[in-house]
Amino acid sequence: MARDRSESFAHLEGRLDDAERRYAEAVDTMRRQASLHVGSMTLQSRASVLATRGRLAELAPDTDQLSQARHPMSVDILGAALAAAGRHDGARALLADSVPLSHPLLFPLFSTFRAQAVIALDDRETADALYASLLAYRDSPPAGIANLAVVVPPAAHTLGELAVLLGRHERAAEHFTRAVAIAEHWHATRWAAQSRTALAAIRSAVIT
């Protein structure tokens, strides 16, 4: 894996073509070193950029690939991809027998993808449990930036989305406000704009 983390910062700053190139270089380095994590890094890096581009559905696995999709490091990503592709039954089946990774370094990253699936599926019971577990990370930097090469938006943004689903609009506004501040601190202008848009939608809904 690239030691300078340049792929992460390219992604943070919205230079997505550059990030994709750097992620590919990191994967090639891992492959040359015979790393056991090449497959997971490939999936995670593709998923993180596609999610930022709003194209996560492109990762939805074919039916004959689903038997291989239950690995703990892929189930949340592929469940979110299936949900994004409108294949809700497949997403439910994939996520039904799995639980979020509990490691504190991994949980915020993979919970971001699980939350996308849960929201698409309108699964409020799971959303409530996920919200409670993710709340401890509400002030954390963009998920993955501290220790991993792959990054996704701050947990505060994900908490805001879950709060919207749960009808907790005041809390959602608080989370989106915090997400804007965190994203701006890390020069993640695309994610800051995303959280600002979500915040404006909440405020508009409350006014109307």
N, C-alpha and C positions, 0 to 999 in steps of 0.2 A: 504494500500500500504506500502511496506517495507520502513521504514524511513531512513535506512542507504544507500539507493540507490545502494546497492551492485550489483544488477542485471544490472544496467546501466554500471557500470565500468567493470564488467565481459564481457559485450557485447563490450564495447569500446576496450578492450584489446584482443579481438578475442577469448576469452574462451567461445565459443558458447554453448557447452553442459552445462557448469556451469551457463551461463546466462539463458538458458531455464529452468533449475531447479529453479533458484532464481525467475524468472518471475512467474513460477507456484506457488511457495510459496507465492509470493506477492498477486496473485489472490486468493489463498485459504484464506489468511488473510482478504482480502476485502470481500470475500463471508461470512466469519464468522461474520464480522461486518455489514452484510446486506447492503453493499455499493451499490448504484445505478449504479456504473460505472464498475461493474464486466465484463459485456459483452464487453464494449469498450476496457477495459484493456486487456482482453483475445485476442481480435482480433489484437490490436495494437502490443502487445508483440510478438505474433506469426508472424505477418507480418514483423516486423523489423528484426527478426532473420532469417526468411526464405529469405527475400530480401538480407541479408548479405551472406547467403549461395548460392544465385542464384537460389532459388527454390520457388519464389513467386507464380508461376503458381499453386502450390498446394492449394492455398487459393481460387482459382476461384470458385464462387458459382454455384450450380446447377441452372437450369432454374427456378425451382419452388421456389428458394430462392431469386431470383432477386427482387421480390416485397418488400423484407425486406432489400434490400441492399442500399436503398436511404437515410438512416440516414446520417446526415452531418458528423458524426464521422467515417463512414465506406465507404462512396461512393468513395473517392479517392483511398483507399487501394484496394477495390474490383474491381474498374475500372482498376487499374494497374495489378491486378492478372489476370483479364480476358484478358487484352492485352498480358501479358506474356504467357498466355495459347494459344495465337493465335486466340482468340475469339474476333476479332476486332469489329464486328458489335455490339456485346453485350457491349463492353467497350464504344463505341461511344454513344450508347443509354443511358447507365448509367450516363455518364458524361455530356451529352447534357443539361440536365435540372438542373444542379448543378453548384455552383460557389465555389472556394476555401474558406475555413474558413478564416475569416479576422482577428481573434484575433492574436496579435503579438506573443503570446507564442505557438499558434497552427499552424500558417501559414507555418513556415519553415518545420515543420514535415510533414504535410499533402501535402504540395507542392512537397516534394520529391517523393511521390507516384504518384501524378498527373503528374509530369514531366515524370516519367517512362512510363505512359500510353500515354501521348502526343507524346513522342519520338517514341514509338512502332507504333503509328497510323500515324506518319509522318504529324502531324497536326501543320504546321508552324505558322499559324495565332494565335492559342492558345499558342503555344510555345513563340512567340514574346511577348504576353501580360504577360505570366507567368514570363518570363525572366525579364521584366521591374519591375514587382512587387517584385521579389525575390532579385533584385540587392541590396536593402538596407541591406540585410543580408550577403553580400559577405565576410565579415570578422568575422562572428559569429562562435562560437564553434559548434561542432556537434549538429545537430538539436535535441532538446528535453533535452539536458543535463542540462540546466540551471534550469528548473522547472518541468520536467516530468520524469517519470520512464523509458520511452521508448526512445531510441536514434537511429538516422540514420546518414548517413554521413553529413559532413559540407555542408551548402548551396553552398559554392564555387564549390564543385564537381558537384552538380546539375546544377549550372549556366554554368559550362564548357560543360556539356552534351547538354544543350539547345543551347549554342552558336555554338556547332558543327552542330547541326541540322539546325541552321539558317545560316550556312556558315561563321560565324565570327571566323575564326581560330585563329587570333591573340588574341582576347579576350578570347577564349577558353583556350589557352595556359596560359594566365595570371591567369585565374580562377583555372585551375588544379594545377599550381605552388603554388597558395595560399592554395588550398585544401591540398596539401602535407604538407605544413608547419603547418597548423592547426591540421591535423590528427596526425602528429608527436608530436606536443605539448601535445596532449591528450593521447599519447601512443596508438593510434589506428592504429597499424601497418598494419592491413589488408586493411583499408581504404586508408592509405598513399600509399600502394603498388598499389591499384586500381587507384588512381589519377596519380601516376607515370607512370603506363602503358598507361593511356589515354593521358598523356602529350607526351610520346614517340611516340604514334601513330600520334598525331597532327604534331609533328616535322618531322616525317618521310614523312607524306603526303605533307608537305610544301616543303621538299627537292626534292621529286619526282615530 
